[in-house]
Amino acid sequence: MAIKKNQPLDPLIDQPFELNRIVLDYQDRFQNFKRPKIADSFSELVEGIPLGLNYCTFPKDSSWFGNYLIGCGYSFETLNYKWDGRRRGKEPLALLQYTISGSGKLNWHHKEFDLTEGSMMILKSPDSHRYWLPPQSSHWSFIFITLFGNEVTRFAQKAIDTHGGPVFHLDPSDSLVSLMSDICRKTSQGVIHSTYQTMEVAARCMAILGKKVFIPNEKNDCHPAIEKSKQFCRLHFKKNISIAEVSKSCRLSPSYFISLFHKEMGVSPRSYIESLRLEEACKLILKGGVSMKNIAYDCGFASPNYFSKVFRKTYQVSPRNFSKKVF
């Protein structure tokens, strides 16, 4: 579908996309194979999601949409399953794949990873990787989503860099895993049916990935004083709080507090506060309807210019351009 001159964009964004659903008939395909029992915590993730792959088909002139969902599903593999990231073409793609049961294997830049229950695999394409069902594994069951766009692939790469590789363990209750489950379920049920919704899906994924990548790791076993200071920051980050005030909240001297905080959290207290403000800013941008100026002040930044500077430094894109790419 070509975009005509002066044609409004909204009708194109709101139009239904063509959904190509591949229903995997496992009963016929694997008559003699007995499916293993899935742990309750994992079975809840796939409840209501039929086995199958969903691929969204868009108009040829859809590159201006930015970032959007192009595929998702719940797969159960037992034979000859393999993918090669160097043979997926040149379009920017990001894959998130979460193992429900069984196991798979990944070779990423000549490093091998076992993909077992609870493993999250994040990959971008094109890239040097391939993954498959190894001979010693009886099956590999997983949910996945595939996203298109330069921003989602950049976030995927940042996640890989931050975690030191493309594979890490996530609990079934993790927000990213829950979102993937929700996307697969709603797409198969026809709830996600418009181009705009596929863009919204990509935006939500970027928001959660951004939190995991750019927000420092929240440790549950850190020093009691630091935990208390983090609680203070979460309650007051929208205000113009000083490091002296934060250190006072946990009854430490400012100098010792800064040193201990960095040791426990891996970042400075100021960086931690700014990460909380950026997280809130991303939520407001995704929600829409709020000016960048108001977002800056509502999130505790001293000025819109400083907010833009910190946002660009962290995400490599301005707040305004981020909102355009997302929406």
TAVEN-V333444 format. One record per run of one state. SS is the DSSP state (H for helix, E for strand, - for the rest). FROM is the first residue (numbers start at 0). LEN is the number of residues. If there is no record, write none. Layout:
SS;FROM;LEN
SS;FROM;LEN
This chain:
-;0;9
H;9;5
-;14;1
E;15;1
-;16;1
E;17;6
-;23;2
H;25;4
-;29;10
H;39;7
-;46;5
E;51;6
-;57;5
H;62;3
-;65;2
E;67;10
-;77;4
E;81;3
H;84;3
-;87;5
E;92;10
-;102;1
E;103;5
-;108;2
E;110;5
-;115;3
E;118;7
-;125;3
E;128;4
-;132;7
E;139;9
-;148;1
H;149;14
-;163;3
E;166;3
-;169;5
H;174;14
-;188;5
E;193;1
H;194;20
-;214;9
H;223;13
-;236;6
H;242;7
-;249;4
H;253;12
-;265;3
H;268;19
-;287;4
H;291;7
-;298;5
H;303;12
-;315;3
H;318;8
-;326;1
